[in-house]
Amino acid sequence: MKEIEIREGDSKFYKIVAKDENGNEIGRCFIFLIKNDLHEEPYALLEDVFVLEEYRSKGIGTELVKRAIELAKEKNCYKILATSRFEREYIHKWYEKLGFKRFGYEFRMDLKWISCKL
């Protein structure tokens, strides 16, 4: 190997927001469109699905994820990925109910610890 070159690629992300009757954000998720050289089409990564505690179990998260799936299809993605920690079995079942399949493992390396804002 002579060298390793870094090239900047194109990527996009979309924030999908659920609001209450007063226009306040009560839930959200993001999808990131990722392109690689193996496929003509991008794939989508679903991230940060969140609904405020008092609005949970009302179908809001489900509607957010369904809209994310629709958007990924509109953007011609060939797949959409969702991640969840091992101990959150109820979330795994929820994703499966929405049509996702268990597939492999995610490997992660935290480069920084950042507190998240809710």
C-alpha positions in Angstrom: 0.0 0.0 0.0 1.3 3.4 -1.0 -1.2 5.7 0.8 -4.6 6.0 2.2 -6.7 8.9 0.9 -9.8 10.4 2.5 -12.6 11.7 0.2 -15.6 13.6 1.5 -18.9 12.1 0.4 -22.4 13.4 0.2 -24.7 12.5 3.0 -28.1 13.9 4.1 -30.2 13.6 7.1 -33.8 14.3 7.9 -35.4 15.1 11.3 -39.0 13.8 11.5 -40.9 15.6 14.3 -44.2 14.9 16.1 -45.8 18.0 17.6 -48.7 18.5 20.1 -51.7 20.7 19.4 -49.6 23.8 20.6 -46.8 23.1 18.2 -44.4 21.8 20.8 -42.1 18.9 19.8 -43.2 15.8 21.6 -41.3 13.2 19.6 -38.6 12.9 16.9 -36.4 10.6 14.9 -33.7 11.1 12.4 -32.8 9.2 9.2 -29.4 9.5 7.7 -28.9 8.7 4.0 -25.6 6.9 3.5 -24.0 6.2 0.1 -21.3 3.7 -0.6 -19.6 2.3 -3.7 -21.3 -1.1 -3.4 -24.8 0.1 -4.4 -26.2 2.7 -6.7 -28.8 3.6 -4.1 -28.2 4.9 -0.6 -29.3 3.2 2.6 -31.0 4.8 5.5 -30.0 4.7 9.2 -32.8 5.4 11.7 -31.5 7.1 14.8 -32.6 8.8 18.0 -36.3 7.7 18.0 -37.6 9.5 21.1 -41.1 10.4 22.5 -41.6 12.4 25.6 -42.6 10.1 28.6 -46.1 11.5 29.0 -46.8 10.8 25.3 -45.6 7.2 25.1 -47.8 4.2 24.3 -50.0 6.4 22.1 -48.7 5.3 18.8 -46.5 8.4 18.2 -43.2 6.5 18.0 -44.8 4.1 15.6 -46.0 6.9 13.4 -42.6 8.5 13.4 -40.9 5.3 12.3 -43.5 4.6 9.7 -42.9 8.1 8.3 -39.1 7.5 8.3 -39.7 4.2 6.4 -41.8 6.1 3.8 -39.2 8.8 3.5 -36.4 6.2 3.0 -38.5 4.6 0.2 -39.1 8.0 -1.4 -35.4 8.6 -1.4 -34.9 5.3 -3.1 -33.0 3.6 -0.3 -32.4 -0.1 -0.7 -32.6 -0.7 3.1 -33.2 1.0 6.4 -31.3 0.1 9.6 -32.3 0.6 13.2 -30.2 -0.1 16.2 -31.1 -0.8 19.8 -29.2 -1.8 22.9 -29.2 -5.6 23.9 -31.2 -5.1 27.1 -34.2 -3.3 25.4 -36.0 -6.5 24.3 -39.4 -4.7 24.3 -38.0 -2.2 21.7 -36.6 -5.1 19.6 -40.1 -6.6 19.5 -41.6 -3.2 18.6 -39.1 -2.9 15.6 -40.0 -6.5 14.5 -43.7 -5.6 14.7 -42.9 -2.7 12.3 -41.3 -5.1 9.8 -37.6 -4.9 10.8 -35.6 -8.2 11.2 -32.9 -9.0 13.6 -29.7 -9.0 11.5 -26.2 -9.2 12.8 -24.5 -7.1 15.5 -23.6 -3.4 15.7 -20.0 -2.7 16.8 -19.4 0.6 18.5 -16.5 2.6 19.7 -17.3 5.7 21.7 -14.8 8.4 20.8 -16.3 11.0 23.2 -18.7 10.9 26.0 -21.4 13.5 25.4 -24.4 14.0 27.6 -27.5 14.0 25.6 -30.2 16.6 25.8 -33.8 15.4 26.1 
